[in-house]
Amino acid sequence: MSKNIIVSWFKKIALGFIGLFIVISFHFYNPLAINAQEVLKVGTEPAFPPFEMQAPDSNELTGFDIDLFRAIGEEVGLEIQFQSMPFDGLIPALQSKTIDAAISGMTITAERAQTVDFSRPYFQSGLAIAINKENKGEISSFEDLENKRIAVAIGTTGAKQAETIAGAKISTFDNSAIALQELSNGNADAVVNDAPVTLYAIKISNLNNVEVVGELLTEEYYGIALPKNSPNLEKVNDGLDRLLQSGRYRELYQKWFAGEPAELPLVAPELQGEGNAFDWGITFRNLLWGALITVMLTAFSVFFGSIGGALLATASISDFKPLGWLSRIYIDFFRGTPLLVQIFMIYFGLPSLLQQIGLDFTFNRFAAAVTALSFNSAAYLAEIIRGGIQSIDRGQWEASQSMGMSWLQTMRYVIFPQALRRMLPPLGNEFITMIKDTSLVAIIGFEELFRQGQLMVATTYRAFEIYAAVALIYLLLTFVASRVFSWLEKRLNPVRRASTQEATTVTQKEEQLVSH
């Protein structure tokens, strides 16, 4: 009897679990529910206010573009999910179909239209020139920018326009905010960027020494980018048409901008032009030039880092305790903070800080890059050198002192030659790491190997081919460095050297016997 009751209860529990599983499965995997509202993954760079930016009081995205795309989704039944990414990564992401669409104040151009499809224009804009107020009267047009230092955001029409100016020294940055900071710090004569974005950035960033001298010097239109032959293009255009006809577009426009919106064409005039053909010869020439800059940057940084590392290592093993504490603080700081943060602190933060206290100071990009990389490298090299010195048996110090050798003589003739052989493998690793770490200085517009690749992708949109070429060049550089350090290890190996000399002596004796 009790057995039947237990079996009955087990059946009820099993049936209950099966029923619950069916309900949950139907809820989560109901095909009707999935198709009720299609999800559209939209890429954007939230560093282009007032079009897209991070809300000041939350982690939510806000801006004209964000509001516009959400309104389009409501009109045509699309659920919009935004994904933040760098501006120059939007088109490669569309090409790989990682995202379904991109909206980020992207100007419609013939070159971009070769790789992605654009919606009808949703905003009329144009380029503006921002200058330091100290240069007011000298610059008011593109012609006045000849032979000047111009800061631009990578992959923008401002960067493209700057390339047409004779003798211009162009610095490229990841976004317009950094470019304007470069201008404010005195490292550039002008910034060429979209007019509404520049005006908004100057206003909210309190860049009191920066002003716009030319607005809408060109006419251009923003569009929503989608992968080629995307089935969502018709839906996006339909949603835009509805917003324009209902007057809701005008409401969104006046929420973020003053005045009335411009009349928008169905097709951007730029699409009537032709894009530039891809040229591998130019690509490799630019990448090889970037590789040369990378090698120079690495050599200078490791050289100065070695000097600093040797001084720090000596201080850390010194009997003078305060000196050891200071070296430990330095090493812990530069090893415990990201190199990218250190680059920003030195290049952007230090000049800004000194200018606030009345000192007119600017940093050359090469000097700033070498300084940041050398400071960082010194911290790691200090630990390598300290470890190598302390790995030598204490008895050798005592034996040298008993022979009347000074501390410096002991270090020079006894300790360091042995320590160097032990330090070579980690020194080689640090050198190879430094070759790769130089790519981080691209953030301040320094055109080493990685930055050259970014610049080529920003104009050709051939992301895979160019980044693959960049990776192969880095691999070649690190392979050569690895082989050089392996040769040095063998060259300085006393056992191998002694056996080589012994083999040479035996060979010479055999030759002498044969000759006799």
Stockholm file with secondary structure:
# STOCKHOLM 1.0

chainA/1-516         MSKNIIVSWFKKIALGFIGLFIVISFHFYNPLAINAQEVLKVGTEPAFPPFEMQAPDSNELTGFDIDLFRAIGEEVGLEIQFQSMPFDGLIPALQSKTIDAAISGMTITAERAQTVDFSRPYFQSGLAIAINKENKGEISSFEDLENKRIAVAIGTTGAKQAETIAGAKISTFDNSAIALQELSNGNADAVVNDAPVTLYAIKISNLNNVEVVGELLTEEYYGIALPKNSPNLEKVNDGLDRLLQSGRYRELYQKWFAGEPAELPLVAPELQGEGNAFDWGITFRNLLWGALITVMLTAFSVFFGSIGGALLATASISDFKPLGWLSRIYIDFFRGTPLLVQIFMIYFGLPSLLQQIGLDFTFNRFAAAVTALSFNSAAYLAEIIRGGIQSIDRGQWEASQSMGMSWLQTMRYVIFPQALRRMLPPLGNEFITMIKDTSLVAIIGFEELFRQGQLMVATTYRAFEIYAAVALIYLLLTFVASRVFSWLEKRLNPVRRASTQEATTVTQKEEQLVSH
#=GR chainA/1-516 SS CHHHHHHHHHHHHHHHHHHHHHHHHHHHHCHHHHHHSEEEEEEECSEETTTEEECTTSSCEESHHHHHHHHHHHHHTEEEEEEECCGGGHHHHHHTTSSSEECSSCBCCHHHHTTEEECSCCEEECEEEEEEGGGTTTCSSGGGGTTCEEEEETTSHHHHHHHTSTTCEEEEESSHHHHHHHHHTTSCSEEEEEHHHHHHHHHHTTCTTEEEEESCSSCEEECCEEETTCTTHHHHHHHHHHHHHHTHHHHHHHHHSSSCCCCCCSSCGGGGSCCCCCCHHHHHHHHHHHHHHHHHHHHHHHHHHHHHHHHHHHHHTSSCHHHHHHHHHHHHHHHHSCHHHHHHIIIIIHHHHHHHTTCCCCCCHHHHHHHHHHHHHHHHHHHHHHHHHHTSCHHHHHHHHHTTCCHHHHIIIIIHHHHHHHHHHHHHHHHHHHHHHGGGGGGGTCCSHHHHHHHHHHHHCCHHHHHHHHHHHHHHHHHHHHHHHHHHHHHTCHHHHHHHHHHHHHHHHHHHHHHC
#=GC SS_cons         CHHHHHHHHHHHHHHHHHHHHHHHHHHHHCHHHHHHSEEEEEEECSEETTTEEECTTSSCEESHHHHHHHHHHHHHTEEEEEEECCGGGHHHHHHTTSSSEECSSCBCCHHHHTTEEECSCCEEECEEEEEEGGGTTTCSSGGGGTTCEEEEETTSHHHHHHHTSTTCEEEEESSHHHHHHHHHTTSCSEEEEEHHHHHHHHHHTTCTTEEEEESCSSCEEECCEEETTCTTHHHHHHHHHHHHHHTHHHHHHHHHSSSCCCCCCSSCGGGGSCCCCCCHHHHHHHHHHHHHHHHHHHHHHHHHHHHHHHHHHHHHTSSCHHHHHHHHHHHHHHHHSCHHHHHHIIIIIHHHHHHHTTCCCCCCHHHHHHHHHHHHHHHHHHHHHHHHHHTSCHHHHHHHHHTTCCHHHHIIIIIHHHHHHHHHHHHHHHHHHHHHHGGGGGGGTCCSHHHHHHHHHHHHCCHHHHHHHHHHHHHHHHHHHHHHHHHHHHHTCHHHHHHHHHHHHHHHHHHHHHHC
//
